[in-house]
Amino acid sequence: MILHCVFCTFRPDADTTARHAILKDLAAFSGTLDGVLGFDHGPNADYEGKSPQVTDGFVIRFRDRDALATYADHPIHKTLGARLCDLCNGGADGIMVVDLVSDD
């Protein structure tokens, strides 16, 4: 399984409705793809004080690397990704992606 972890630094002036909408749209899109096992998202609570710049994030659980590749190459993902970048500080620079490989 691959945990596709995406950490966003939304611009302070990014509309709250637009922020919620993009996460909802990413979740809905992910649910249409074979090999997606789940999608979770939420605001960063930063309980340990190690990521104050991150405002929100999401994790998509993929069955395998092929499922992640299908998601990444999909034109809808590219459109949604552009919307997400538009809401983040520095565009794509305001997003960090970590792909964790899990044996579970």
Salt bridges, closest charged atoms under 4 A:
ASP13 OD1 - ARG11 NE 2.81
ASP25 OD2 - ARG83 NH1 2.86
ASP34 OD2 - ARG63 NH2 3.39
ASP40 OD2 - ARG61 NH1 2.47
ASP56 OD1 - ARG19 NH2 2.84
ASP64 OD2 - ARG63 NE 3.48
ASP99 OD1 - HIS4 ND1 2.52
